[in-house]
Amino acid sequence: MEADRAQEIIDSITMINVNYHGFPVYLKQINHREEMATVFPLDEMEHEQRVDLHGLAEDGPC
């Protein structure tokens, strides 16, 4: 996923489903320079992690 699109998803008022290698995640923050995202799995909100933007895929609006 491109960093600009990931930021648009974060800023959106509409919930947009995003997966990281097939696992549903919530996008929290984007680091444009490093092309990394801070995310957490939807079923484990306390398990925050940094991931490569290229592993993210958009599913579309709910």
C-alpha positions as semicolon CSV with decimal commas, in nm:
position;residue;x (nm);y (nm);z (nm)
1;M;0,000;0,000;0,000
2;E;0,120;0,351;-0,073
3;A;0,188;0,572;0,229
4;D;-0,046;0,846;0,105
5;R;-0,337;0,602;0,071
6;A;-0,270;0,460;0,418
7;Q;-0,282;0,814;0,559
8;E;-0,612;0,878;0,375
9;I;-0,756;0,566;0,540
10;I;-0,645;0,687;0,884
11;D;-0,799;1,030;0,819
12;S;-1,123;0,889;0,676
13;I;-1,448;0,911;0,871
14;T;-1,556;0,589;0,698
15;M;-1,426;0,257;0,830
16;I;-1,212;0,096;0,559
17;N;-1,103;-0,264;0,606
18;V;-0,727;-0,316;0,589
19;N;-0,536;-0,643;0,613
20;Y;-0,172;-0,711;0,688
21;H;-0,081;-1,031;0,504
22;G;-0,443;-1,144;0,534
23;F;-0,501;-1,046;0,898
24;P;-0,744;-0,759;0,969
25;V;-0,568;-0,463;1,131
26;Y;-0,638;-0,108;1,242
27;L;-0,403;0,159;1,105
28;K;-0,287;0,392;1,379
29;Q;0,006;0,588;1,234
30;I;0,219;0,607;0,918
31;N;0,590;0,679;0,894
32;H;0,623;0,808;0,538
33;R;1,003;0,826;0,541
34;E;1,053;0,466;0,655
35;E;0,744;0,332;0,470
36;M;0,623;0,170;0,792
37;A;0,286;0,170;0,968
38;T;0,190;0,130;1,330
39;V;-0,103;-0,112;1,344
40;F;-0,280;-0,349;1,578
41;P;-0,491;-0,656;1,504
42;L;-0,862;-0,587;1,542
43;D;-0,897;-0,873;1,790
44;E;-0,585;-0,775;1,993
45;M;-0,591;-0,399;2,039
46;E;-0,310;-0,411;2,296
47;H;-0,073;-0,583;2,048
48;E;0,054;-0,274;1,865
49;Q;0,329;-0,335;1,610
50;R;0,522;-0,165;1,331
51;V;0,487;-0,323;0,987
52;D;0,602;-0,265;0,630
53;L;0,346;-0,070;0,424
54;H;0,392;-0,316;0,138
55;G;0,227;-0,590;0,346
56;L;-0,094;-0,388;0,381
57;A;-0,393;-0,431;0,151
58;E;-0,724;-0,248;0,140
59;D;-1,049;-0,449;0,134
60;G;-1,282;-0,155;0,077
61;P;-1,550;0,021;0,285
62;C;-1,763;-0,164;0,539
